[in-house]
Amino acid sequence: MALVAIAALSLAGIQLGAIGWISDAVAPLAGGCTETRPVVIAADPSIAPALTIVAAEFDEADGNCTETEVRSLVSADTAALFASGAAGDLDAWVPDSAAWLDRVTSMADSLGRTAPELEITDYVASTPVVLATSASQVADLGDTPLSWESLLSGTVVTLVPDPEANTASLAGLAQLQSVSSAEDPRQFAGAMIAMGKTIPQTSEEAFGLATDATLPTVVVTTEREVATYNSGSESSPMIALYPTDGTVELTYPFVEVVGGDEEAETSTSATSTSTGASAAVASEIVAADAPQRLLTALAAATRSSAEVLAKEGFRDADGGGDLRVTGVPETATEAKPTADAAVQIEILRSWSVLTLRSRLLVVIDTSGSMLDPANNGLRRIDVFQLAASEALSKFSGEAELGVWAFSQNRIGTQDWEPLSPIAPLSDPDHVAQINDVVASLPDRIYGYTGLYDTILAAVKEVKEDYDPSKINSVLLITDGYNEDDNGISLSALLKNLKALDDPNEPVPVILIGFGPDTDLESMTEIAQSTGGAAYSAAVPEDLGKVLVDALSQRSCRPNCT
């Protein structure tokens, strides 16, 4: 391995072969040096062990005169350090994707700071994105080809470790988007909502969940993560599966931190103790240009260390090389580069919105018109029940949900009736209660539509136990318009909602009208006064699609297009 590092230095322009003897006046350090230059590299934990081995041999090579410290830092954390100007003494960075450089710029912009100057010296390793499942579940997946399209359609349960920090997850979501319908963005949004029900923090956590799952489940991850997990879980290994419609690979860049304190760098530069013309040349080059040349040489040495990288589950920087690890095929599978960084950043923003945890009060119209027939042979309430079951399945256990019914004079002169309190969906008893409520709705239908009083009461209810860690909102579904002549007027409702408005504790009202009798104009005015939105399902069967819109547009209201 030392020969690799020496060869790399030769590529960097430092000639070492002519250095022949050491001065008797100075006690040499390793590699014929009297002084070493510290080099500090932040490396993603996935590649830090391999890079540490390469760096140690690099430091020992004749004439390098370096003392390299490899700090194992999650790429997301290092990006935040760079963006906030707190990277300190870092000379280089090896994240698990070049996309992190764009995310540094994006984060710095959001902080009102100038992004640091970072430059990719080389690419040193790669690993393809795969779909992993437990060995015991491979047969359960059946003969249906596993593809990104099959994940998009929801035919296979998919776990996506938090894309905020997991680059493989974000790259996988970009692949899902690439095969989704360009004409119907709800398809991709709906898939992300479903996958966001459970968000493991790490690949290892996801592997454990997949292993224990009762239904066939796959994890979006990498070959390298599978190899690492299997090295410590030989009795229950994960198997890397490759989508039939192709995959992408994460390619690790060696990133140099450009600029810095030149005076400090010169004072700590390594010097050679050798004498003669060649020694003088080497000393001059290393001292004057050490940071750039030594980092370039170290990057080349890392790229050339195929054996070390393969032991850690990596392919080479070009996507080739053989592996001999459990759960991964020996020969490399062809993979494409990941999606453009700007595409990934936009997907991450959408994911953040779609997976925001909700505290939601669902208010359901149970007026007499809900028994009217829809255009598919079912009653309006029947169609709602079908849509409600699908909608409930989209929420994670971390969401909180409550249910009211409303019509007119349900409890005395009160138009609304609480049927289930706002509580976590992680409670099986609460979920069962909600399902029972939905099943009982046809038996609860009577009267006219007391819309305005109900909306005001619902907003007050959600505000009462406001949770700042969640999106607190009201979702009201109706097939009609306000028919309560004894209740408050539209203008009175708007005045009351304005009085309740608190920018620090917003409660947007989302109104969904379906059928031909809804008063969309008034609904829109009400919703926008709270920072919410009004949606119209032209036919009752569109309720599921409209719900996806309601969730996916939480960041653009009230100006969504």
C-alpha positions, 0 to 999 in steps of 0.5 A: 500500500505504501507503494500506492501512496508513493506512486500517487505522490509521483503523479502529484509532481513530487520526486522522491527517488533521488533523496539519498541520505539523512542529515546527521544534525536532525533526527528524522521522523517517519518517512525521512521528515523532521516536521509533519503537516497535519491534514484533517479530513471529515469522512462519511462514516461509511467510508471513514474506516477505509480512508483511515487505513489508506491515510495511515499508510500514506503518512508512513510513505517516504517524503509525505511528511503528513499526519492525517486525522480522519474524522467520522462525521455524517455527511449531513452534519458536515454540510451543516458545519460548512454552511454555518461557517463552523468547519474549523480546521478541516482540509478535506471532506469525503461525503457519500455524494457530490450532491452535498456540495449543492446542499451546502450552498442551499443551506448557506443561502438560507442562513444568509451566509456565503458558501465556502469554496469547495473543490472536487479533487477526484472520486474515490469509491462508489456503491449502487442503490439497491432494494434490500430485503431479508433472506427469509422474505425473498421468496415471499416477493414472488415472481413479479419483477421488483422495479421502481414502478412497482414501488411507486404503485405501492405493491411492495411495502417500502422503507426509506431511511430519513432522506434528510440525512440518508443519501441513498434514500434521496437518490431512490426517491429521485428514481421514483420520480423519474418513472412517475407520471409527468401529467399527474404529480399526485402519483409521486406525492402519494407514494411519498406520503405512503412511504413517510408513514414510517421513517427509520433514522438509519439503514440498520433500523430499517433492516430490523423493521423489514426483517420483522415485517409480516408483509414482504418489505424492501429497504432503499439502501446501498450495497455497502450498507447491506455488506456492513450489516451482514458482517455483523448479522450472519444469521439473518442477512439482508439480500441486495435486489436490483430494480429491473428498470435500472438503478443509480450509484452513489459516488464518493468525491474527495473534496478539498477545502479551497483557500484558508489561512495561507500563512498558517498553512506555510508555517505548518508545512512539512519539510524534508531533511534530505540534502542535495538538489533533489531534497531541496526541490522536494522540500520547496514543493511540499512547503509551498504547495503542500495542502493542494498537492498532498490532498491530490495525492491522498485522493489518488491513493484512496482511489487506487486502494481497491482492496481496502475499499472492497473489504468495506463493501465498495465498488471502485470509483467507476462502478466496477470491481468485484466484491466477496461479501454476503448478500451482494453479487460478486460482479458489479451491476450497471448503474447510472449517476444520481439525479441532478442535485437541484432535483434532489433538493426539490424532492427533499423539500417536498418530502419535508412537507408531505411527511410533516406530522399532523394533528388533525380534526376531521369534520364530516358532513352527515346532513341528509343530502349525503344519502343522495346517489353518486354517479357510480351507483353508490350513495355519497356517504358510501363513497366517502367511507371508501375514500376515508379508509384509503386516506387513513392508511396514509397517515403515520402512527405519529399523526394525531387524528380526531373525528366530528360529524356535523349537520344541524342541531345534533346536540340540542342546537349545536350543529357538531358532534364529537365522535372521536378525540384527537389522539395518536394513531399509534394507539390501535384502540384509537384507530379501531374507534375511528374505523368504527365511527366511519362505519357508523356514518350512514346511521348518523345522517339527518338534517340540514348543513350547519357549516359556519358554526361548525367551522368556528367550533372546530378551529377553537377545538384544535387551538385548545391543545395546540402542539407546536411540533405538529401541523395543527389543522381542520379538515372539513368535508361537505357536499353542500353549503350552509343551511343554518339560518339560526347560526352565524353568517359568513361575515361573522365567521370570517370576523371571528376567524380573524380574531382567533388568528395567531401567526405563532399558532396557525390552524389552517382550515382545509375544506373539501367539497364534493358533488354539484351542490358545494359553495366553493366561493364561500369555502375558498374565502373561509379557507384562505382567511386561515391560511388553508385551502378549498378543494373541489372533487368534481365527482366523489371518487376524486376524494382520494386525489384531493386529499393528496393535494391537500397534504402536498400543498401545505407549503404553498398555501394560499398561493398554490397553482 
